[in-house]
Amino acid sequence: MALITILLKGWAGYLTNSMGLISDAMESCVNLASAMFALAMVTIAERPADEDHPYGHHKAEYFSSGFEGLLIVAAAVAILWVSVLRLLSPQPLEQLGWGLALSVISSGFNAALAFVLFRAARAHRSIALEADGRHLMTDVWTSVGVLVGIVAVHFSGWLWLDPLIAIGVALNIVREGFKLVWRSSQGLMDEALDAETLATVRATLDAFAANHAEGDRLRFDDMVTRGAGQRRFADLHMHVPGDWTLQRAANLRDELEQALMDAVPGLRVTIQLLPLTMEARATRLEDHHS
């Protein structure tokens, strides 16, 4: 479908001699390259954990979104360069009817594919698929803007408006590219889980304590979280009465871990057991330095 879109947009740009449509076709080429890289990274991310990567390969997806962002910015720079040259030397547009029809058809293909990618991204919690979907939707809105601009050029006769539209397209692409690069960098730096997921984790902890006879003797603290592609991680302390046996505390911990993983799909949780009267050494050090 990506190849069909590129051919349709490229043909539209060739027929009309419109810099706006040509820039739209160039962005579609970037879509294809980034989609191929995303497929490779998603395949790597699906690999199971091994001796060299005990936490899995999930962060490979962040390289995909970062690479796609850089490709978008590079394409935008090329569009800006050519558009400025055309702005300095405007040229008439030709065969607008066929060109606009081909552009509308290609935009319909992109919108349909973006919808499919967004559904897949939600189902698999894939940042690579979401990035590709967002890029395609940016392409769709870009095409809409280009079409409106070309119609305006046709009725106004202002030839300079076509390269000006292409410059606007490029600036919008730059904005989207930087957003993808930023999100990728945050994922690589172990950004905490989103507020909705954190609220689910805390609600599960509260419900777990409330549903146990001795829940009022449990305490949870020092929770830290991070995301890595589809996988999510949480570490926390569970304080239990000091007179409990290790077996009893461990059984309760296993039960809590399962409850958290059921509540948050893809979560890997690690719970450290501590008596109620003790704080973790790391916590004491942080309190001392603060």
N, C-alpha and C positions, 0 to 999 in steps of 0.2 A: 504493500500500500504506500509506503514511503517513496518508492521509486516512481509509482504512478503520480503521486503528488508533485514530485520534482519535475517530471516530464510535462505535466499539465501547466505548472507555473512557469517553467522555462519557456514553453511554447507560447504562453500568454505574453511573457516579457518580450520574446522575439517578435511576435506579431505587432504588438503595440509600440515597441521602442520606449516603453515606460520604465523609468528608473525605479519607481515604486514597486512595480511588479517584478522587476529583475532582482531587487533587494529581497523581496518576499521569497523568490526562488532560491536565492543564496542561503537564506535562513533554513529552508527545507533541507538543503544539502547538509547543513550542520545537524539537523534533526536526525538524519539517517546515520551520520557518523557517530553521534552520541548514543543513539539507540543500539548500535552494534557494540559499543564499548559497555553500555549498561548491561546488555545480555551477558557479556563475558564476566563482568563483575558480580552479577547476580548468581551466575553459575559457580563462581569461586566462593561466594558467601554461603552457598548451600552445602559446601563441603563439611563433613563432621569434624569435630575436634580431633587433634592428633598430638603426638608427643611435643612437636615444636610449637603448636598453637592450641594449648589446653583449653582456652576459652572460645575456640572456634574461629571462623574466618568472616564473621558477620560485618566487620568494619570495611570490608572490601567495597560495600555499596557506597560508602562516603567518597571513595576515590572516583566512583562513577559520576556522582552529582557534581563534585568539584571539577572533574574533567569537562563535563558538559557545560558548566558555567564558564570555564576558560574558553571553550570553543565558541560559545555565544558571544563573548566579548571580542574575540578575534574576528568573527564574522561582522560584528557591528563596526569595527574599525575599518574593515574593507569597504563596507557599504558607505560609511561616512566619506571615505576618500573619493570614491567614484561619484557619489552624490554631489559633493562640492564641485568637482570638475564639471558635472552636468549643469549645476546651478550657474556657473560662470559662462557656460555656453549652452543655453536651452535648445532643445530639439523638439519638433512637432511629434504628436502621438498619432498612431495609425491603427486601423482595424480594431477600434475599441470594443465593438460588439462581441467578436469572437474572443478577444482577450479577457473581457470581463466574465463571459460565460465560463471559460476554462478556469478562471480563478475562483469563481463561486463553487464549481464542482470540486476542485481540490480542497477548498476550505471545508466543505461538507465531509470529505474523507477524513481530514484532520480532526474535526470535532468528534466524529464517531470513534476514532481510534483513541482520542484523549479520554473519552468517557469510559472505554474499556480499560484503559490503563489506570484510571482513578479507582475503579472498582477492584482491580487486581491489587493495587497498592494498599487499599484499606484491608483487603482480605489477608494479605501476606505481610502487612506492616513494612513495606519496602520503600525506602527513601529513593532508591534508584528509579523504580517505576513511577513514583510520585513526581520526581524531577522531570522525567520524560513526559509525563502527562501535562505538567505545568508548562513545559516548553511548547508542547503542541497547542495548548490553549492560547499561549502568547502569540503563536503563529496565526491562530484563527483570528484573534482580535486585530493583529497586525494586518491581515488580509482585508478585514472589514474596513479598517481605516484607509488602506490603500485604495480600495474600490470607491469609497466615498470621495476621496481626493481626486481620483481620475475623472469621475463624473463631474466634479467641480471644475477641473481643468477643461473638460470638453465644453461646458456651457459658458465659462468665463473667458476662455482663450488665454489664460495666464499660464504660459508654459513653465515659468519658474516654480509654479506650485508643485509640479511633479517631483523634482529633486528635493524640494523642501519637505515633502511628505516622506520621502525616503530617509532624509536626515532624522525626522521624528521617529520613524520606525527604528533606526539604528540606536537612537538614544533610549528608547523603550527596551530594546534588546539588551543594552548595556546594563540597565537597571535590573532586569531579570537575571542576567548572568552573575552579577555581584551578589544577588540574594542567594543563588544556588551555592556559590563559592563560600559565602559566610555560613550557611547552614551546614555545609560539609565540614568546615573547620570546627564548628561547635561540636559536631558528632565525634570527630577525631580527638577532641580534647575532653571526652567523657562528660558531656553535658548531662545534668540531672534529668530524670524523667519528667514528663509534662505534669501540670497541676492536676489534671483529671485522674491520671494513673496514681499519683501520690495520694489523692483523696480516697481512691479505691483501696489502696494498701492500708491506710490508716483506719478506714471504716472496717476493714476485715480484721485488723488487730483488736479494735474495740469490741466487735461482735464475738470474736474468739474468747476474749476475757469474760464477756457478759454471759456466755453460754456454758461456762465451766463453774462448778461449785466453788472452787477456790480461785476464781478469776481475779478476785480483789487482792490476792496475794501475788499477782504477776505484775511486772512492770516492763515496758518496752521503751528503749531509747537509743540514741546514737545511730539513727538510721541514715545511711547514705545510699544513693541510687545513681545509676548511669544507664545509658542506652548504647547499643552497638548493633545498628541495622535492625534486623527483626528480633534480636535477643535483648532482653532487659534484665538488669541485675539490681539486687537490693541486699545490703548487709545491715544487720541490726543486732542489738543486744536484747536478750530476754532474761530478766532477773527473776529468780525463783527463791522460795524459802531455803535457807541454808541447811535445814535438817532433812530435806528431801534426798532420796537416793539418786544416784546418777542415772540409773535406769528409768526411774519415774520422770525425771526432768527431760531425758533424751526422748522418751516416748511422746511427751507433750510437744517437744520441739518438732519432731517429725510430723505430728498432726498439724501444727501451725504452718509448717512449710508447705504441706499439701494444700491447706486452705488458701494460702496466698497464691500458689501457682494455679489453683482453680479459678481464683478471682481475677488474676491478671495473666492471660495467655502469653506464653513466651518468657515468663519471668523465671529467673534462676536466683533463688534466695539462699543466703548463708546466715545462720543465726548462731551467735555465740552465747553460751550459757554462763550466767554469773549469779552468785548469791545476792539477795536483796541488799545486804550490808556492804557490798563491794562495787566500786566503779572500775571501769577498764583503765589500765595504766595510761593509754593514749589520751583518754578523757582527762585524767588527772593532770597530765603534762600540759594539755591545752589550757585548762583552768589556771594552772600555775603561771603560764606565760602571759595569759590575758590579765 
